[in-house]
Amino acid sequence: MSDTAKYADISKSLWLNSARVSKHLDSSLGAIHGIGLTEYMVLDSLMCAPNQALRRIDIAEALARTASGITRILLPMEKLGLVCKDINQRDARVSLVKITPVGQELFQHATTTLEAKSVALLKNIDSKSADKFIALLNSI
């Protein structure tokens, strides 16, 4: 097998396994907490941000999504009270998305679920291999 074919196989395997992991975690988070993996990742981005607030475009960039896609994700999250708009008094065009206390609490509970489901899903990967795997994924 040529090197280019190997790299193509890696790309295809990453795509397929990413879809499998996403589907498993998405259904688990949805059944238990009422949010999907994408919403969880939005909350995760906000939890890691300074002042727990980001511009929509920054969330989009962090999650490899479009700004309009993030807007569609955020609307129901706002209605549920997980996030809110923090409008800049000097420039109304620059608004931030901020995680609410309700969103923080849900995020903490969902993180416990995500961690438990991830351990079960990746049970065949030992800790040392997991470190190597993370390093390989981060090199992409």
Secondary structure as UniProt FT lines:
FT   HELIX           3..33
FT   HELIX           37..48
FT   HELIX           50..52
FT   STRAND          53..54
FT   HELIX           56..62
FT   TURN            63..64
FT   HELIX           67..79
FT   TURN            80..81
FT   STRAND          83..87
FT   TURN            92..93
FT   STRAND          95..99
FT   HELIX           101..121
FT   TURN            122..124
FT   HELIX           127..138
//
